[in-house]
Amino acid sequence: MDAKGDAHQPADQPLISVVMATSNRPELALRAVKSVLQQTYANKEVIVINNGSTEENVARYQTLFDGLPIRHVNLNNCLGEGFGPSKARNFGIGLARGGYVAFCDDDDEWVDEGYLSAVAEIIQKTKADVIFADQETEFCDGKENKDSWFRPELVNQFAQPLGEASCYEIDLNYFYTHGGFPHLNASVYALSHLSIYGSFYELITYEEDCELFHRLSVNADRVIYYNKVVSKHYAPDRSKKDNVSTKTDELDVQLMRATLFNRLMTTSDRNEFLTFVRRHCRYALTRAAIVLIERDKVRSALVLIRQALGCEFKASLIVLYLRALTRGLSRTQPKSKLPEQGEQP
């Protein structure tokens, strides 16, 4: 038996656990659950963690999920509040019986019915620790984005074909050079790898899947890319504050990003990885400092700028520091121009 499999499963049919965290979105969660249940691959289990829904919605979930072949767990604290998506997903991972764990957000859906069948074949042939695929995005204005992770010229540079259709072994330098990370909807992790290197970091509620991917992938023996669109992400309307990614304050977003990249610095001594992590930590601290300056919290901003310089030296940070210092000394002077919000790391 493969150490990453389940002793009670056929060798050619590894059990795959699918974990979904949900809160106060019963109808959307039902759509997501049905998309997972439509997978042609039979040897799967679906674990849905209801995290902090209202009593009314808890009852609605129970009604909608009645009779479905899933494990539905209601996770509430004594205040009737949720514990956050990371805690909910980690609880689901703790219940998983499969050798591999996949995920689907409750407001998104899987669109490739053969996704898990392809994953099972990849598992059997590669024993990969991390597998990821492509995802399409639908925006609130109806526009769609179906770009794949790798353009043909990048596949040749950062991906090694494995002899199987649409299957590649990935050079992680792609992510360290171009940034980004696979969406959780299209990511699969070996449970043994999660057990060794840890599940979701529970102290952050923004881009926790980014921290997980980079921590697990840099420590993986093999990372495999399946070049197919397997899921659809419904991008939230940023004009509405009804989603974690839209209602989180910009300062909190950047401080959480700085926290996750600081944490990643302890994950690996790989030079390319550390350069990537420090660069993005510097960028997050800089963005946070700019927000603080705009809110006239100059002293706090100066602390963050010094921390950013410790991550990566940039002449623009010295300029920003001097401008902030000048503003702090004379609040009545006109505000000096700050870097544009769209500035990249």
C-alpha positions, 0 to 999 in steps of 0.5 A: 500500500502507498503510504499516502493512500488508504489501506481499505481502498483499491490501489487504482482507486485512491479515496479523495476527500473534498472539503468545503467550508460554508457560512450563511450561503446555503443556496450557493453551497448547494450549487457547489456541492452538486458540482462536486457530486457530479464528478464521475470519479466514484471513490470520493467523500464530500465534507461540508463544514458549516461555519457560524451560520445563523439558526435560520440558515443552519435549518436551511442547510439541513433542508437542502442537504437532506439525502445528499451523500455528504458529511455535513458538520455544523461548527459554531461557537457559544456566541453563534459566530464562525471561527473563520475559513481556515479553522473550518477547513482544518476541521474538515481536513481532520475528518478526511479519510482520503489520502488526498484532499481537494477543495471547493469554495461554497460560492464557486463550483467545479465544471469538469466532471472528470477532474477527480478521475484525472487527479486519481490517475496523476496520483497513481503515476506520480505520487505528487505532494501537490497537484493544481489545475486551471480555473475560469473566472466570471466577474460580476459584469458577466465577463469571463477570464479563461486564461491558463496558468502557462502560456506555451512559451512559459510551459516550455521554460517552467514545465516538464511534460510527463508523457501524459496529455495535459500533465506537467511537472512544475519548476517552482521558479515560475511562481517566484518569477511571475508571482501568483498562486493556484486557486484553492478550488483547483488545488489538491494536497497529499494528506501526509504532506499536510500532516508534516507541514501543517494545514491552513494558518488560522491567524489570517483570513485573507490569502490563507490559500496563498500561504498554504500553497507556497509552504507546501509546494516549496517542501514538496518532492513533486508538484504537478500541473494539470492543464485543464479548466476544472473550476469556476470562480465567481469573483465578488462584486467589490462594490459590495461588502458581503465577502471576506475579500471585499469587506476586509479593510485595505490596511488589514489586507496588507498587514495579513499579507505581510504576516503570511510572507513573514511566516513563509520566511521560516519555511525554506532556505531556498534562495529563490524562494526567500527572495520572492517572499522578502520582495512580497513582504516588502511590498505589503508593508509598503502598501500598509505604510501608505495607507497609514500615512493617508490616515495621518498615522505617520509614526506607525507608517515609519515603523512599517517602512523600516521593516520593509527596508529590512526585507528588501532595499528599494530607493523608493522606500527612502523617498517614502520615509522622508516624505512621511517624516516631513509630513509628521513634522508639519501636518499643515503642509500639503500632502506629498504625492504617494506611490500609485495604488497599482504599483507592483512589487 
